[in-house]
């Protein structure tokens, strides 16, 4: 009797495995959507467009980049979390997705339970820039000015709760709690416009876009995060060199799909993205911005993502950043 039962269960498992394998083999058979939860023109948009064409070649289907900005990336993230778990709606996001659980009083999604982290796409850093109209020309001059005239300086970000916002708050905490006013925008592009016009004094920018503005002379490079200077802007010192400690950790890009997506499809996407990142043209374009392509296994990225949520919870608590509604 037991032998018959075990044989029946085994047969069912084989059939299920065969069905899943057939599903994975037939995937994808229509275009994929790559959701960018920020406006066009920013760092995530730039990365998405670097990846999309080659990824389309790998999966043999078009990969359509769509923007769903708002709430520091939470609008687009929520959209993907609530999408059908069929592998046709993907999310490209930055470490802000690991920040949100500790920064917001209530989220409409649970990053760990409503999404699957497919792979870490790239590792990156941040650049502190100043408007050309700002009198301070270095990190130390910014700190001195902020201390001499509390509340008169401001900083821009790509949205409340976005990585650029938190990075500036970490900077404030690392420098003894500078009184600098926050001006949030709906993405990197409008923030950049405000910097160029002088409406915003300083801001952290992504490594993918900031060096271009510094090299062209449009913005003043003040300091970079990380342990070493960037080859693209070698004259800009690190934050540590500028006397600000605790800003060595950078950011990252990750690919996510809705929870419930079959493991076979997740594996297909991870392998496709790893192949995309290994392409010399793609990896060369990413490295030309100073960033590093990764393409980690899914299990590794899931563990890393969980550790990042815990890390940012500690950062937010230490910096006493108030919860957002």
C-alpha positions, 0 to 999 in steps of 0.5 A: 500500500505504502509502495503504491502511494509513494509511486503515485506521489512520485509520478505526480511530481514527475508530471509537475516537473515536466509541466514546469520544464515545458513552461520554462522551455516555452518562455518567453513567447511575447515581449517583456516589460522592464519597469523603471520606477523613476522618470526618464533621463536618470541613472536607472533609465540609463542602465535599463537602456544599456541592458534592454537591446542585448537582453532582447537578443538573448531572450529572442523577444523585445524588451520594452522599457517603461517608466512608472515614477513616484514616491521614491520608486515605490509606485513602480515597485508596487506595480511590479509586485502586483503584476502577474507572476509570469516573467513578463513584467520585470523591475530594475531598481536600485538600493532604494528598494531596501531602504523603503521598509525602514523609511516608510510607516506603511508600504503597499508591498513587502519587498522580501515577500512580494518580489523575487530578487533575480540578480544583482545587475551592477555595483555603483557609487555616488558623486556629491556635486555642487551647482556652479553658482555655489561659492563652496568649491570642496566638501570641507567648504560646503561643511564650513558654509553650512555651519556658518549659515545653518539652514541656508543651504539646500540639497536636491534628491530624486524623491523622498526616500530615494537613494540620493535622499538617504545618501545626503542624510548619511552625509549630514549625519557623518558631518555632525548633523548639518542643517541643510534643507531637502528639496525632493524632485520626481527623478534625477532629470528635474533635480539636475535642471535645478542644480544647473539653474542654481535653485539647488546648491548640492546633491548626490548623483548616480555614478552613471550620469554625474561624471558627465556633468562634472567633466563637461564643466556644468557641475562642480565635483565635490567628492565621491563615495567608495574607497578610491577615486574614479578614473572618469573624474580623477581630480575629485577626491573621495569623501574620506580624503575630504575628511568625511568618514563612513561613506565607503558603501555605495549602491547597486542595481537589481532585477526583480520579478513578482513573487510566485514566478516559477523558479524555472523562469527566474533561472531563465531570466538570471541566466539571460541577464548574466549573459547580457552583462558578459557581453563586451559591449554592454559590460564596456558601457557599464564600466565606462561610467565607473560601475561594475557589472555583476550578474550574481546567482539568484540565491546570492542576491536574495541573501545580499538583498536581505542583508541590505534591508537590515543595514539600512534599518541600522543607518536610518535608526542611527541617523534618526531619520523620521518615518515618512507617510 
